[in-house]
C-alpha cells in the first residue's frame, strides 16, 4: 500500500509540473526575448530543466506548495542568465562554455554552416524552386557590401531591428531604412523587378 501511495505522489507532482509548464515556458520566452532565435530556444530549454530540478527539490523537501510558475521561471531565468548549466559542471576556462562567456565577457557569433539553405527553406516549394531561390539569393548577396550582407542575414534570421542596430552600432531607424533599401534592391534584382 505504501508503494502505491508513493507512485501516486510521483504522478501527482509530475502532473502538477506539467500543468505549470506552458506558463513557465511563456515567462521564460519573455525573459529571453532579447536573444536571437536560436539562443532564445536554447535558453528556454535550459530554463525548463532548471525549473524542473528546482521543483523536484521542493517536492523532496515537502514544500511543493510554494512553487508557482512565476517563481520557477524567475529562478531558472536567473540561473540561465548567469550561465549556470542545469546539468554538468561550470567551466570558466572553456570559451565555449556559457558560464565562461558570461563571467569573462566572451562573445561568440554562431552562424549556420549554410545560411542560404536556412533562409530559403520552404517545405511547400518544389526542389526546382528551392534551387532557383538559393541561386538567386546567392547572386543577390554577391552584389551587396559585406556590412549589408551581415545586416540582411541578421534580419532574415529574425533578429529584431533593435538587436541588429545594437550589433552594428546604428539606430533602429537606420536599420529600418536599410531594410527598405534591401527590399528595393531585391525587387530590382528580380527579373522584371526594375520595371
Secondary structure, DSSP 8 states (H G I E B T S, - for coil): -HHHHHHHHHHHHHHHHHHHHHHHHHHHHHHTTTS-HHHHHHHHHHHHHHHHHHHHHHHHTT-GGG--HHHHHHHHHHHHHTT--SSS---SS-TTSHHHHHHHT-------TTHHHHHH--TTS-HHHHHHHHHHHHHHHHTS-HHHHHHHHHHHTT--HHHHHHHHTS-HHHHHHHHHHHHHHHHHHSTTT--
